[in-house]
Amino acid sequence: MKLYFDKRPFSWEADYTIYEETGHPAYQVVAAPEEKENVIRLFNQNGVELGRVRCRKTIFGKWKFSIWQDENQIGTVEKYSSHGVARYELKCYRWRLFGNIMAYEYDIYDGKYMVMHAGNEDNAFPGKFVIDTSYSNNEQPALLVALAMEAANSTLPPRK
């Protein structure tokens, strides 16, 4: 299924809705800085929490985003800088990340099989961003990984 956003799919300042191909709302994303960590929560349209991304700074100064689904940690995304170049390390299942994360054009593979494509859909839907999970049946984990990747690209808010 293709999921669409009206803007880049992450903002620490506002909640937003993720839409299906048909234009119907599919998910709600709520981001909030909390006392000990910053948290992004993913809800279905019935208000049930499906997963979350927790953001913490490690002792070495790297940002680490842990991905949780059904109260179980399923993976992490770490962002670090080396010689002025941002690098990302994805540890979720056996998935591998390829593409330009900063430009929001990347793919995630499980071995030789594509799990997800994230990118800008200027041709079909101008100004919209898409996460295409029609390649696998891992829609919610892939969406949580995409939220973690986009949060890693954003400027983190100060904690309360």
PERA-V308487 format. One line per field, one symbol per residue. ss: DSSP state (2 for helix, 1 for strand, 0 for the rest). burial: 1 if it has 9 or more other C-alpha atoms within 8 Angstrom, else 0. A space follows every 10 residues. Layout:
ss = ???
burial = ???
//
This chain:
ss = 0111100000 0000011110 0000111111 1110000111 1111000011 1111111000 0011111110 0111111111 1100111111 1100111111 0000111111 0011111111 0000000011 1100000022 2222222222 2220000000
burial = 0111100010 1100101111 1000111111 1011001111 1111100011 1111111000 0111111110 0001111111 0000000001 1000111000 0001111111 0001111111 1000001111 1111110010 0111111111 1100000010
//
